[in-house]
Amino acid sequence: MVTINLPGQTIGIIGKGKMTERLQVAAEERGYLTALFSNEKDADLLDFANKANLLVFESETVETDELEALQKYIEIPQLSEAISVTQDRLIEKVFLESLNINVVPYATITSVEDLKDAIGSIGFPCVLKPIRVEKNQPSNVMLYSEEDFGKTEPLLRTGTCILDAWVPYDQELAVSFVSGKNGQLEAFPVVETIYQKHHLQGIIAPAQIEPEMSQALVAIGKSITEAMALCGIITTEFLVTAVGTIYVKRVTTGVQKILDYTLDGTNINQYELFIRAICGLPIPPVKLIQPVVSYLVKPHAKDLMFNQIMVQGEWYLRTIDSGWLITAMNETWETMIASFQAE
């Protein structure tokens, strides 16, 4: 039987930073009490859990072993056996392959000798990644030739790694679903994600793609979400080649920077949807108010940004942990970049 958590109950939120704050605000605006746990050393998680009716976490990189032990005392809607899919890159690959979903060619690596063996099938360029998805983990290492093998030693000393082939792609796209306790699923619009040096730089919503491609991405994202059988928000990111071949780049859970455009661009934002999902409340369809472009501004560019927002009446500014997020209605990515680089 599905447990419904009504306003007046207490939601315990594990996390810290701007996204955690927005979850807290979304919960309190809907009549819930909240308690925050920031994973500080010597803090008693069990004592914290005893103060709440249900427990949620903002980041998928939270340690789940202790949370699983707490499930006998408190409801934790986001936990499921499939949560490991988002925390272990090898498990993620195996999970996706079990659903007959394309992933880039890969190999498991524990030594430089493994690298040399794998290059025959993976080829150059390729990228070596830690197998665990964790905060403050070592950076990925790009390999363009055997001369780069020496760069991998610090990463290999941390444990088992994954070597991914580098697939030439035309676009990076993403689709997210909000998944409720009662099995209800609602899709967010398919968006284009723009990265610079592996860091998210911008979002275009909706993605400028053919309807057939959008339908294919939504179908893949839905099959992944259904197979994971967990509550909250599940995001699938894709690489799409120039000839239309689709590869899943990664799967993530929880509220996402990718979805912060919903704070100004949709009828309901990701934080309210997340609270509705984990509390078992009905989930409305997500609708774009109008096409939007979001641009992430780093602190070093704040002077230019401040100059621009003085003249840009349709720019919406939000603070994020790594700087600011600007969302503009009915602009293209090209015009956003042009206006931002105007000075």
VEXDREN-2710 file (C-alpha; in Angstrom, 1 decimal):
% VEXDREN-2710
k/r/px/py/pz
1/MET/0.0/0.0/0.0
2/VAL/1.3/3.4/-1.0
3/THR/2.0/5.8/1.9
4/ILE/0.7/9.3/1.4
5/ASN/2.6/12.0/3.3
6/LEU/0.3/15.0/3.8
7/PRO/1.2/18.6/4.7
8/GLY/2.0/19.0/8.3
9/GLN/4.4/16.0/8.4
10/THR/8.2/16.5/8.5
11/ILE/10.5/15.8/5.6
12/GLY/14.1/15.2/6.5
13/ILE/16.5/16.4/3.7
14/ILE/20.1/15.2/3.5
15/GLY/22.2/17.7/1.6
16/LYS/23.5/21.2/1.6
17/GLY/23.8/24.1/-0.9
18/LYS/21.3/25.9/-3.1
19/MET/19.5/22.9/-4.5
20/THR/18.9/21.6/-0.9
21/GLU/17.6/25.0/0.1
22/ARG/15.2/25.0/-2.9
23/LEU/13.9/21.6/-1.9
24/GLN/13.3/22.9/1.6
25/VAL/11.4/26.0/0.3
26/ALA/9.3/23.8/-2.0
27/ALA/8.3/21.5/0.9
28/GLU/7.6/24.3/3.3
29/GLU/5.5/26.3/0.7
30/ARG/3.3/23.2/0.4
31/GLY/2.8/23.0/4.2
32/TYR/5.4/20.5/5.2
33/LEU/7.9/20.8/8.1
34/THR/11.5/20.2/7.2
35/ALA/14.7/19.2/8.9
36/LEU/18.2/19.5/7.2
37/PHE/21.1/17.1/7.6
38/SER/24.4/18.2/5.9
39/ASN/26.5/15.0/6.5
40/GLU/28.7/16.8/8.9
41/LYS/31.2/14.7/10.8
42/ASP/30.0/13.3/14.1
43/ALA/26.3/14.0/13.3
44/ASP/23.9/11.3/14.3
45/LEU/21.9/10.3/11.2
46/LEU/19.6/8.0/13.3
47/ASP/18.8/10.8/15.7
48/PHE/18.1/13.0/12.7
49/ALA/15.8/10.4/11.1
50/ASN/13.8/10.1/14.3
51/LYS/12.7/13.7/13.9
52/ALA/11.1/13.1/10.5
53/ASN/8.3/11.2/8.8
54/LEU/10.3/10.4/5.7
55/LEU/13.8/11.0/4.6
56/VAL/15.1/12.2/1.2
57/PHE/18.5/13.1/-0.2
58/GLU/19.4/15.9/-2.6
59/SER/22.5/14.2/-4.2
60/GLU/22.8/10.7/-5.6
61/THR/26.4/10.6/-4.3
62/VAL/25.1/10.1/-0.7
63/GLU/26.4/7.0/1.0
64/THR/23.5/4.6/0.8
65/ASP/24.7/1.8/3.2
66/GLU/23.7/3.7/6.3
67/LEU/20.5/4.8/4.7
68/GLU/19.5/1.3/3.9
69/ALA/20.0/0.3/7.6
70/LEU/17.6/3.1/8.5
71/GLN/14.8/1.9/6.3
72/LYS/13.4/-0.2/9.2
73/TYR/12.8/3.0/11.2
74/ILE/11.8/5.5/8.5
75/GLU/10.5/5.7/5.0
76/ILE/13.2/6.6/2.3
77/PRO/11.2/6.8/-1.0
78/GLN/14.3/7.3/-3.2
79/LEU/16.1/4.1/-2.2
80/SER/15.7/1.0/-4.4
81/GLU/18.0/-1.8/-5.5
82/ALA/18.6/0.1/-8.7
83/ILE/20.2/3.2/-6.9
84/SER/23.6/1.6/-7.5
85/VAL/23.1/2.1/-11.2
86/THR/23.8/5.8/-10.7
87/GLN/26.8/5.3/-8.3
88/ASP/28.8/2.6/-10.1
89/ARG/29.7/3.1/-13.8
90/LEU/30.2/-0.6/-14.5
91/ILE/26.8/-1.5/-12.9
92/GLU/25.3/1.3/-15.0
93/LYS/26.7/-0.2/-18.2
94/VAL/25.5/-3.7/-17.4
95/PHE/22.1/-2.4/-16.4
96/LEU/21.7/-0.5/-19.7
97/GLU/22.9/-3.4/-21.8
98/SER/20.3/-5.6/-20.1
99/LEU/17.7/-3.2/-21.5
100/ASN/19.2/-3.5/-25.0
101/ILE/20.2/0.2/-24.8
102/ASN/23.3/1.5/-26.6
103/VAL/26.3/2.4/-24.5
104/VAL/29.7/3.5/-25.9
105/PRO/32.3/0.7/-26.1
106/TYR/34.1/0.3/-22.8
107/ALA/36.5/-1.8/-20.8
108/THR/37.2/-2.4/-17.1
109/ILE/40.7/-1.2/-16.2
110/THR/42.9/-1.9/-13.2
111/SER/46.3/-1.3/-14.6
112/VAL/48.3/0.2/-17.4
113/GLU/48.6/-3.3/-18.8
114/ASP/44.8/-3.4/-19.0
115/LEU/44.8/-0.1/-20.9
116/LYS/47.3/-1.5/-23.4
117/ASP/45.1/-4.5/-24.0
118/ALA/41.9/-2.5/-24.2
119/ILE/43.1/0.0/-26.7
120/GLY/43.0/-2.6/-29.5
121/SER/39.2/-2.6/-29.3
122/ILE/38.5/0.8/-27.8
123/GLY/40.9/2.8/-29.9
124/PHE/42.1/6.4/-29.5
125/PRO/40.8/8.9/-28.4
126/CYS/39.2/7.5/-25.2
127/VAL/38.6/8.6/-21.6
128/LEU/39.4/6.8/-18.4
129/LYS/37.0/7.4/-15.5
130/PRO/36.8/6.3/-11.8
131/ILE/34.3/3.4/-11.5
132/ARG/32.5/5.0/-8.6
133/VAL/30.5/8.2/-9.0
134/GLU/31.4/10.3/-5.9
135/LYS/31.9/13.8/-4.8
136/ASN/35.5/15.1/-4.9
137/GLN/36.7/12.2/-7.0
138/PRO/39.8/12.3/-9.3
139/SER/39.2/13.9/-12.7
140/ASN/38.7/11.9/-15.9
141/VAL/41.8/11.4/-18.1
142/MET/41.6/11.8/-21.9
143/LEU/43.9/9.6/-23.9
144/TYR/45.0/10.5/-27.4
145/SER/48.0/8.1/-27.7
146/GLU/50.1/5.7/-25.8
147/GLU/52.1/8.7/-24.6
148/ASP/49.2/9.6/-22.3
149/PHE/49.3/6.3/-20.4
150/GLY/51.6/7.9/-17.7
151/LYS/48.8/10.4/-16.9
152/THR/46.5/7.6/-15.8
153/GLU/48.6/6.3/-12.9
154/PRO/47.2/8.6/-10.2
155/LEU/43.7/7.6/-11.2
156/LEU/44.5/3.9/-11.4
157/ARG/45.9/4.1/-7.9
158/THR/42.4/4.9/-6.6
159/GLY/41.0/1.6/-7.8
160/THR/39.1/0.0/-10.7
161/CYS/38.3/2.4/-13.6
162/ILE/36.2/2.4/-16.7
163/LEU/37.7/3.1/-20.2
164/ASP/35.1/4.6/-22.5
165/ALA/35.6/5.1/-26.3
166/TRP/35.3/8.7/-27.4
167/VAL/32.3/8.7/-29.8
168/PRO/32.1/11.7/-32.3
169/TYR/28.7/13.1/-31.6
170/ASP/26.5/15.9/-33.0
171/GLN/24.4/16.8/-30.0
172/GLU/24.1/16.1/-26.3
173/LEU/20.5/15.7/-25.2
174/ALA/18.6/14.7/-22.0
175/VAL/15.2/13.7/-20.9
176/SER/14.0/13.5/-17.3
177/PHE/11.0/11.8/-15.7
178/VAL/9.4/12.4/-12.3
179/SER/8.3/9.1/-10.8
180/GLY/5.7/9.0/-8.1
181/LYS/5.1/6.5/-5.3
182/ASN/2.1/5.2/-7.1
183/GLY/4.0/4.5/-10.3
184/GLN/2.9/7.7/-12.0
185/LEU/5.4/9.0/-14.5
186/GLU/5.5/12.4/-16.1
187/ALA/8.2/13.5/-18.6
188/PHE/10.0/16.8/-18.8
189/PRO/10.6/18.3/-22.3
190/VAL/13.6/16.8/-24.1
191/VAL/16.4/19.4/-23.8
192/GLU/19.8/20.0/-25.4
193/THR/22.7/20.2/-23.0
194/ILE/25.8/22.2/-23.8
195/TYR/29.0/21.4/-22.0
196/GLN/32.4/23.2/-22.0
197/LYS/35.4/21.3/-20.7
198/HIS/33.0/18.7/-19.2
199/HIS/31.1/21.3/-17.2
200/LEU/27.5/22.2/-18.0
201/GLN/27.3/25.5/-19.7
202/GLY/23.7/25.8/-21.0
203/ILE/20.3/24.3/-21.7
204/ILE/18.0/24.7/-24.7
205/ALA/14.4/23.7/-24.0
206/PRO/12.9/22.2/-26.0
207/ALA/15.8/20.6/-28.0
208/GLN/15.7/21.5/-31.6
209/ILE/15.3/18.0/-33.0
210/GLU/12.9/16.1/-35.2
211/PRO/9.8/14.7/-33.5
212/GLU/10.9/11.1/-34.3
213/MET/14.2/11.6/-32.4
214/SER/12.3/13.2/-29.4
215/GLN/10.0/10.2/-29.3
216/ALA/12.9/7.8/-29.4
217/LEU/14.7/9.5/-26.5
218/VAL/11.5/9.7/-24.4
219/ALA/10.9/6.0/-25.0
220/ILE/14.4/5.1/-23.9
221/GLY/14.2/7.4/-20.9
222/LYS/10.9/5.9/-19.9
223/SER/12.2/2.3/-20.1
224/ILE/15.1/3.2/-17.9
225/THR/13.0/5.0/-15.4
226/GLU/10.5/2.1/-15.2
227/ALA/13.3/-0.4/-14.8
228/MET/14.9/1.5/-11.9
229/ALA/11.6/1.5/-10.0
230/LEU/12.5/4.3/-7.6
231/CYS/10.8/7.5/-6.5
232/GLY/11.8/11.0/-7.4
233/ILE/13.4/12.4/-10.6
234/ILE/15.5/10.2/-13.1
235/THR/17.5/11.9/-15.8
236/THR/19.0/10.2/-18.8
237/GLU/21.6/12.0/-20.9
238/PHE/22.4/11.0/-24.4
239/LEU/25.0/11.4/-27.1
240/VAL/23.5/11.5/-30.6
241/THR/25.8/11.2/-33.7
242/ALA/25.4/13.0/-37.0
243/VAL/23.7/10.0/-38.5
244/GLY/21.2/9.7/-35.6
245/THR/22.8/6.9/-33.6
246/ILE/21.8/7.2/-29.9
247/TYR/24.1/6.3/-27.0
248/VAL/23.2/6.8/-23.3
249/LYS/25.9/8.9/-21.7
250/ARG/24.7/8.5/-18.1
251/VAL/21.8/8.1/-15.8
252/THR/21.3/10.4/-12.7
253/THR/18.7/10.7/-10.0
254/GLY/17.3/13.5/-7.9
255/VAL/17.0/17.2/-8.6
256/GLN/19.5/18.4/-11.3
257/LYS/21.2/21.5/-12.5
258/ILE/19.9/20.5/-16.0
259/LEU/16.4/21.1/-14.7
260/ASP/16.8/24.4/-13.0
261/TYR/15.4/26.1/-16.2
262/THR/12.0/24.9/-14.8
263/LEU/12.2/27.6/-12.1
264/ASP/11.2/30.1/-14.7
265/GLY/10.4/28.2/-17.9
266/THR/7.6/25.7/-17.0
267/ASN/4.3/25.5/-15.3
268/ILE/5.8/23.7/-12.3
269/ASN/9.4/23.5/-11.2
270/GLN/11.5/20.4/-10.5
271/TYR/11.6/21.0/-6.8
272/GLU/7.8/21.0/-6.3
273/LEU/7.5/18.0/-8.6
274/PHE/10.1/16.1/-6.5
275/ILE/8.2/16.9/-3.2
276/ARG/4.9/15.7/-4.8
277/ALA/6.6/12.5/-6.0
278/ILE/8.2/11.5/-2.7
279/CYS/5.0/12.3/-0.7
280/GLY/2.7/10.3/-3.0
281/LEU/0.7/13.3/-4.3
282/PRO/-0.7/13.6/-7.8
283/ILE/1.9/14.8/-10.4
284/PRO/0.7/17.2/-13.1
285/PRO/2.1/17.2/-16.6
286/VAL/5.1/19.4/-17.2
287/LYS/4.6/22.1/-19.8
288/LEU/6.9/24.8/-21.2
289/ILE/5.6/28.3/-20.9
290/GLN/7.6/29.1/-24.0
291/PRO/10.9/28.0/-25.5
292/VAL/13.8/28.9/-23.2
293/VAL/17.6/29.0/-23.1
294/SER/19.5/28.8/-19.9
295/TYR/23.2/29.9/-19.4
296/LEU/25.4/29.2/-16.4
297/VAL/27.6/32.1/-15.5
298/LYS/30.8/31.5/-13.5
299/PRO/31.8/34.0/-10.8
300/HIS/34.6/35.5/-12.9
301/ALA/32.1/36.7/-15.4
302/LYS/29.8/38.5/-13.0
303/ASP/30.6/42.0/-14.1
304/LEU/29.6/41.3/-17.7
305/MET/26.5/39.5/-16.5
306/PHE/25.5/42.5/-14.2
307/ASN/25.9/44.9/-17.1
308/GLN/23.7/42.7/-19.3
309/ILE/20.9/42.2/-16.9
310/MET/20.5/46.0/-16.6
311/VAL/19.3/46.0/-20.3
312/GLN/17.9/42.5/-20.8
313/GLY/14.3/42.7/-19.6
314/GLU/13.5/39.1/-20.3
315/TRP/16.4/37.5/-18.6
316/TYR/15.6/35.7/-15.3
317/LEU/18.5/35.5/-12.9
318/ARG/18.9/32.7/-10.3
319/THR/21.8/32.0/-7.9
320/ILE/23.3/28.5/-8.0
321/ASP/26.2/26.9/-6.0
322/SER/28.7/27.5/-8.8
323/GLY/27.6/31.0/-9.8
324/TRP/24.4/32.2/-11.5
325/LEU/21.8/30.8/-13.9
326/ILE/20.3/33.1/-16.6
327/THR/17.1/31.9/-18.3
328/ALA/15.8/33.8/-21.3
329/MET/12.5/33.3/-23.1
330/ASN/12.2/32.9/-26.8
331/GLU/15.9/33.3/-27.5
332/THR/18.3/31.0/-29.4
333/TRP/21.5/29.8/-27.9
334/GLU/23.4/31.9/-30.5
335/THR/21.6/35.1/-29.5
336/MET/22.2/34.4/-25.8
337/ILE/25.9/33.9/-26.4
338/ALA/26.1/36.9/-28.7
339/SER/24.4/39.2/-26.1
340/PHE/26.4/37.9/-23.3
341/GLN/29.7/38.4/-25.1
342/ALA/28.7/41.8/-26.5
343/GLU/31.1/43.7/-24.4
END
